[in-house]
């Protein structure tokens, strides 16, 4: 079901919030052993559904009344473990909820589960979770993408109608493309990061996933907005649902030529061409746009990303919270705790980040990456003088098989080649389901001007309507 359908059924009295939650818990019980989208269920979900019923009976206006939501496991939930997919935080229970979780509950949504993820949001396949990998519901032998693979797989299999993820370099959009759902990363600051466990603070952003643009807009409206607890939060009023009613005729979309140069599979190229043809039929004009520094985005991203990871993860030292492995002295305790608490990808990125920040290498690597980041943002701003939105693939290929890239970290990093520039620039972007290749979904990416996120929803909705929702479907599992 879609979130809109659930709300209509609840408002008409056809179903109660408790009945909706019971339905999804039964579906999760059936599918979860095969997909493993979740780290844990919320034991209070049925009680929360009963509370929503009472609030509705009391006359409250709840924009997400009774809608089950999955929340990525690096977003704090009071009294429910938040592990970041890591042994380091396997028993951590936050004393508070993230702002986005508070907003969900105020709107009547029910957090039904915490979604699986690559450990500390590092990876592109959800193979790096300490609790085991999530499987793509379109093909259980393939990855769902990462790091929000649990959220994307859960939505694709209709284990929840909508979900929250986080996007550091494409971690909402890339799994959305590989699982055939919509995934949105907003302008940096439009959704509060308070209560989100930091990976790379200047890149991280909470994102939303759904199987329809209308559901995506509804969810994004609820969780967006200024938050005084987040110093990076922006005072921009969310108007995503209103954007769906804006006509697209006369808009210009720039096709980024550097993103089409090499490496894209035939199905991805077909999806881009289909998107162009459909939207031209809706009165949208397409032009070619060059972003010269796009070729440096991946290198700059992984330097900035690992540097900030090295700094942020220094707090996990076996003393204050998290895993503690006692040893003969403080230094040995810290080393043993980090060795046993962090998986191989986290250790690799911490080492890389420590190196690029070290004396003698800071200017050679980190300083240059910051300059490349600034030039990339300037090039994107220049691109937006020629077009309202920019178009690229989301991923250069559909979902790959388990183990195909884990033995070669550089190959895994290349899976993010189309998405990392958006995070470096702080711009908004969405992955839109636009086709299939070999029975696997592929997506295209629309990039917007900072603080003009709603334009992306306008175009995505027009494409969805013109194609009669042909591409964001519930995955048919071969069980």
Steps between C-alpha positions, in 0.01 A plus 500: 500500500596861459497742792221698334285186476561416866396847609184487289404165653559629852312825439203311352494255791573205272808415710642610832866588558535182704368288212747666262792428731384141547487458121855624458632295790357190332660595169833563673477161670452341157772688309765604753674160522572530126581873468640591844412866459481568874728478800209502745127561519350760731344297785266792572361532145153365585482717811596806291226408252247494782619844611452633146141365503433689822650819358282472189194444717595816687484701178872546431608570142774245428650523148655149526236337718568128535772484232781254591851636439840330508783711640863437414694377801729802528204723589445509875180353639435534872482165681575304180855391420685712244801300384615660171535141377809461720621282786632820652145617582325162517348576841462879475152626595466878445340707777327719239362485146632686198300803388377316189367215716323746729340662195386163365330413827338842532355445152351165604751275324609178669867405503461128438867400466862609485645433155826320426793698363869490415694545823509868601362582152818391319445294187293473184330163539388437864745210504700670776237473772617317812156335507521347154413632152162610372382339176346673201132394474523503118772234514606349831845423361571870452569796727239768572762777487622694797529631750121533543446159340268380776271802458489468120442123501222531759315756289553303177356184659210693661617407848437869569348763272767764575838519674773732619865455406809717510699617199872579533604440140193344341394265779128565445502551123722208396303229688178666383617450141610140558169413672269693266361762740519877535781633717545867587797683650413864588707816501745479790318643801139454391454191719639504853804285576443518876506146634664352191825319579763690302707340227629805312327805641530736203357232267238310705133572441182315591312387188161347418391193302161398358331326207312808380592866469188596692603282796854635477374859509273430795780340702753770408258777598461342844870455581631825344526843659715709731630345821666718762685191630692473172742786430502414126119509472349743248186710535327378183130410509437154349252507210558165333136392467409837346778456243318202348234734362747730319515458119831395343444662162780744419754352742853419380699192602873479436645160408846485657726378222783386731260258672430329167862468386580142600396209719119511482316175425253480206198498731614818673549680168157382385343634820661841447376511140151392607491773764602758240237391248219488756582840648542665160144384439403694814653823369841479668804615303832312521848644450850359540691636801868455585624465860878476440599424860257207524792272414668596830189462718559139606863561603413819687204333668696207639766730643245729669287203605781300661649807670170579670449132586839491670399798713143391579580141589781592738235517775456121491798417719364247749467749786171693495252279307496225245702181500777476761767232485703535820877468474809575711480881465296779341681498165470123464132515599433760231686302235330171584156662518538662159650188343213280618225761468566625146470292185750502211348786298477730802860423594611564142332841485625606843855418391458685171355804674770509764762486225358789291477716815850419623790742507667527160198366310221737609567758226590239239169314537237656726575860401482414129177307551340807662607715206362244256176498698466877470571490125248220451231703675584799280474283188161369612381855566613588149305202364188634668529823302422286193232270645251473785607144583784267403462137388744211552478127569458412867716189470696401188367143526217303664540296818815286508545158659615443856878486530552649155666818630592440865841357404582821313420812709575737211243322284246539780579872531437545126137398559454852643644681199170665400384608845790638707519840326156590634614455861820695446291789367222472760243486219170307490451193277259214443529155348200426280413145386510514120552154358623144535802305380489123512202519736686732737394863558713798397460866591583845373608790720363853497720761671352830610623841604561535873177596679293431189439136589130516415572537126634144500168373638311691231688327218509157668124507551440601137715208382322261735159611375601490133630144534203390713725395790662232287835481677456525880327169568500254788774247432367154417711272714590155369453312827 
